[in-house]
Each structure stands twice: as C-alpha cells, then as structure tokens.
C-alpha cells in the first residue's frame, strides 16, 4: 500500500516512526499526546502496560524486560502516549501496527488469536490497534478521547481507512472467574453490532459460549462501548486468551463508518 509518510528508522533499532507524524499535540485537562520517538519512551509505555495488565489484572506476561510488557510486535509498532502535563508521567497508551510493518513482522497480533482470512482485501490500508491501557488514576473520558483524536489524525495523514484489534472482556465477574459475562456481552453485541458476513473471522481458541450462561444483565467494558458508539463492528465470537485471563472480541472500524457525531472531532471533517 502507498503510505503518504514513509517509514523512517530512528537511531534506536527498536523504535521507528512515521515521518511527518506530529511528535506532540496539546490535550485538554492538563494532558499532552505524543508519539514515542526513542526506546526510552517506548519503555515508559511498556511499564504502564505491565502495571495495568500484570499487577492490576493478573495477566501472565512473557516479557524479556523485568517490570515491562514487551512482546515481539513492539519493535514494529508506533507507540502513542498520553502524558500528564504536570508530572510528565505516561498515563495512557496505544500501539499501532501499520500495514508495511505487519508485512515485516509477518502478521498482526490479531492473527495469533483469529483466522483473518476474510480481511485479506482490507490489509493494504488496515492498521492494528492494541495494548490500550490507561493509568487507574486517570480513567476519565479525556485521556481516551485524546488517544482517539491522535489515532484519527494518524489515519487521515497516512491515507489508511481500517482499524482492527482485540477488545478484552475480563473473565472475573462478581469475584468469580467465569466466561458467563463474556458470553452474555457477546450475545448482546452480536444482536446489534455484528459486521457483515464477508468480514467474519474465526477464533483460534474459541470461548465455549454455547456452554456458558449468556443471559446476564451486564454491560460491555467502557472501551468496547466506546468503539461501538464510534461505529465499530464485531467480527465474530470471542477468543479465549488464557495469559490475560480474558475473552477477546475481534473489532473492526472503517473510517467511512465513523458516526457523524464524532467525525468532526476525530477527522476534522
């Protein structure tokens, strides 16, 4: 695919950035949005991810750096950071895998959880979003809106039109580890937000939804609700991720499907 801003390798062999991507933009509420330019900035994101995923959520991370969430996709990704303006601390992050970098690494993270064969026609203009997390002291709308605003700008600048990712549903419900909550959320979103059949994907390790309760009155996690409000679609039944002790829903967002209410904020149009 033709990307307006070509990939440029930074001095660090583990970090790269799309040339022309703004390194910093002002946010509201005392936050600043940046794209990591150096490995030490990526490490800040990886430390936040470790604190949230391992310490808070109990994920089993197979990391090569103690106290950090590091995997084989990180060196190929752009890392979006939200910093607290007063302290400089990274309080929110996403990582973004571009089509060119997905070819270099050989797949996306989502490919490890789902058979994405039906998405092959989209891959030339498709980025993968992943490892999204926000510091527990800053889980308000401003941080995630700042992240999404920067992602929208990124997509427009580089003439990309599709985002995919795995959106997690915790298996812990009312103090009990169970897939019932995930099965119930899947049934709810299946009825209202399922993508057209030509985009359906299959989990490699399916959550056994047919053997679980699916009638619980539960709401999807805030991040999934946010994606659906934007106009995202669910691509099929959830996969089970034993390391993160979560059920992952495959999510697809086409820029053309962005809800008009949010189009001006994210795309300036």
C-alpha positions in Angstrom: 0.0 0.0 0.0 1.1 3.6 -0.6 1.6 5.5 2.6 2.0 9.2 2.3 4.6 9.4 5.1 7.2 6.7 4.6 8.6 4.6 7.4 11.9 6.1 8.8 14.1 4.1 11.2 15.1 6.0 14.2 18.6 5.8 15.8 17.3 3.1 18.1 17.0 -0.2 16.3 13.8 -1.0 18.3 11.9 2.2 17.6 10.6 3.7 14.3 8.2 6.4 13.5 6.1 7.6 10.5 7.9 10.6 9.2 5.6 13.6 9.4 3.6 12.3 12.4 3.5 15.1 14.9 5.5 14.2 18.0 3.4 16.3 20.3 0.0 17.8 20.5 -1.8 19.6 23.3 -4.6 17.9 25.0 -7.3 19.1 27.3 -7.3 18.7 31.1 -3.6 19.0 31.5 -2.5 16.2 29.2 -0.2 16.0 26.2 -0.3 13.5 23.4 2.9 12.3 21.9 4.3 9.6 19.6 7.3 7.8 21.0 10.5 8.7 19.2 13.0 6.8 21.2 13.3 3.4 23.0 13.2 5.0 26.5 9.7 6.4 25.6 8.5 3.0 24.5 9.8 1.6 27.8 7.6 4.1 29.6 4.5 2.7 27.7 5.6 -0.8 28.4 5.9 -0.2 32.1 2.4 1.3 32.2 1.1 -1.7 30.4 2.9 -4.1 32.8 1.4 -2.2 35.8 -2.1 -2.4 34.4 -2.1 -5.9 32.8 0.1 -7.8 35.2 -0.2 -6.1 38.5 -3.8 -4.9 38.3 -5.4 -7.5 36.1 -3.2 -10.5 36.9 -2.0 -11.3 33.3 0.8 -13.7 32.8 3.2 -11.8 30.6 6.2 -13.5 28.8 8.3 -10.4 28.8 12.1 -10.1 28.1 12.4 -7.0 30.3 11.5 -7.2 34.0 8.6 -5.0 35.1 7.6 -4.2 31.5 5.2 -5.7 29.0 7.3 -6.4 25.9 6.5 -8.7 23.1 7.7 -9.5 19.5 5.4 -7.0 17.9 6.6 -3.9 19.9 9.7 -3.1 17.8 7.5 -2.9 14.7 4.8 -0.7 16.2 4.2 3.1 16.6 3.6 3.8 20.3 1.1 6.6 21.1 1.5 8.1 24.6 -0.6 10.4 26.7 1.3 12.2 29.4 0.2 14.1 32.5 1.4 17.7 31.7 2.4 18.4 35.3 4.4 15.3 36.1 5.4 14.1 32.6 4.2 10.6 33.5 2.8 8.4 30.8 -0.8 7.8 31.8 -2.3 6.2 28.6 -1.0 4.4 25.6 -1.9 2.5 22.4 0.3 0.8 20.0 -0.3 0.9 16.2 0.9 -1.7 13.7 0.9 -0.3 10.1 0.3 -2.4 7.0 4.0 -2.1 6.0 5.2 -3.2 9.4 2.7 -6.0 9.6 4.3 -7.4 6.5 7.8 -7.1 8.0 6.8 -8.9 11.2 4.8 -11.5 9.3 1.3 -11.0 10.9 -0.7 -8.9 13.3 -1.3 -9.8 16.9 -4.9 -10.4 16.0 -3.8 -13.1 13.5 -2.5 -15.1 16.5 -6.0 -15.1 18.0 -8.2 -15.2 14.9 -8.2 -16.5 11.4 -8.4 -13.2 9.5 -8.6 -14.8 6.0 -11.8 -12.8 5.1 -10.0 -9.5 5.8 -7.2 -10.0 3.2 -8.7 -7.4 0.9 -8.5 -4.8 3.6 -4.9 -5.4 4.7 -3.2 -2.8 2.4 -5.0 0.0 4.2 -5.5 -1.6 7.6 -3.8 -0.9 10.9 -4.0 -2.9 14.1 -4.5 -1.1 17.4 -3.5 -2.9 20.6 -2.3 -2.9 24.2 -4.5 0.0 25.1 -4.5 1.0 28.7 -4.9 4.0 31.0 -3.5 4.6 34.5 -6.1 3.9 37.1 -5.9 7.5 38.5 -6.8 8.9 35.0 -9.6 6.8 33.7 -11.8 9.6 32.6 -13.1 10.4 29.1 -10.3 13.0 28.4 -7.5 10.5 28.1 -9.2 8.1 25.8 -10.6 10.9 23.7 -7.1 12.4 23.3 -5.8 9.0 22.2 -8.6 8.5 19.7 -8.2 12.0 18.3 -4.5 11.3 17.6 -5.4 8.0 16.0 -7.9 9.7 13.7 -5.3 12.2 12.7 -2.8 9.4 12.0 -5.2 7.5 9.8 -6.1 10.6 7.7 -2.5 11.7 7.3 -1.4 8.3 6.1 -4.4 7.5 3.9 -5.4 4.5 6.0 -9.1 3.5 6.2 -9.5 0.5 8.5 -8.6 -0.3 12.1 -8.7 -3.7 13.8 -7.9 -5.0 17.2 -8.8 -7.4 20.0 -11.0 -5.8 22.7 -10.8 -7.7 26.0 -13.6 -8.7 28.4 -12.3 -9.7 31.8 -13.2 -13.3 32.9 -13.6 -12.1 36.5 -17.2 -11.3 37.5 -18.5 -10.8 41.0 -15.3 -12.2 42.4 -15.6 -15.4 40.3 -13.6 -16.3 37.3 -16.1 -17.3 34.7 -16.9 -16.8 31.0 -20.5 -16.1 31.6 -20.1 -12.3 31.5 -18.2 -12.5 28.2 -20.8 -14.9 26.7 -23.6 -12.5 27.7 -21.8 -9.5 26.3 -21.1 -11.4 23.1 -24.8 -12.2 22.7 -25.7 -8.6 23.2 -23.3 -7.1 20.7 -24.0 -9.9 18.3 -27.6 -8.8 18.0 -26.8 -5.1 17.3 -23.2 -4.7 16.2 -22.2 -7.7 14.1 -20.2 -7.0 10.9 -21.5 -8.2 7.5 -20.7 -11.9 7.0 -18.0 -11.2 4.5 -15.9 -9.8 7.3 -16.5 -12.6 9.9 -13.4 -14.2 11.5 -12.9 -17.3 13.5 -11.2 -17.6 16.9 -8.3 -20.0 17.1 -9.1 -20.8 20.7 -12.8 -20.1 21.0 -14.5 -19.2 24.2 -17.1 -22.0 24.6 -20.1 -19.6 24.6 -22.6 -22.4 23.9 -21.7 -23.9 27.3 -21.9 -20.7 29.2 -24.7 -18.5 30.5 -25.5 -15.7 28.1 -28.4 -14.1 29.9 -26.6 -12.0 32.4 -27.6 -8.3 32.5 -24.1 -6.9 32.1 -22.7 -4.0 30.0 -19.6 -4.3 27.8 -16.4 -2.7 29.2 -16.2 1.1 28.6 -13.6 0.8 25.9 -15.8 -1.6 23.9 -18.9 0.6 24.4 -16.8 3.5 23.1 -15.8 1.6 20.0 -19.4 0.7 19.2 -20.5 4.3 19.7 -18.0 5.3 17.1 -19.4 2.9 14.6 -17.1 -0.2 15.1 -18.4 -3.7 14.3 -17.7 -7.0 16.0 -16.3 -9.6 13.6 -17.4 -12.8 15.3 -17.4 -14.8 18.5 -14.7 -14.2 21.2 -11.4 -16.0 21.6 -10.1 -17.0 25.0 -6.8 -15.5 26.0 -5.6 -17.6 28.9 -2.5 -15.4 29.5 -4.6 -12.3 30.0 -7.5 -14.3 31.6 -9.8 -12.5 29.2 -12.2 -13.1 26.3 -11.2 -11.1 23.2 -13.7 -9.7 20.8 -12.4 -9.0 17.2 -13.3 -5.4 16.4 -13.2 -3.6 13.1 -13.6 0.1 12.5 -13.8 1.5 9.0 -13.2 5.3 8.8 -16.1 5.6 6.4 -18.4 4.2 9.2 -17.4 6.7 11.8 -20.5 8.0 13.4 -21.3 11.6 12.2 -21.4 12.8 15.8 -17.7 12.1 16.2 -16.4 12.7 12.6 -15.5 16.4 13.2 -13.7 15.7 16.4 -11.6 12.8 15.1 -11.2 13.7 11.4 -11.8 17.5 11.4 -14.4 16.9 8.7 
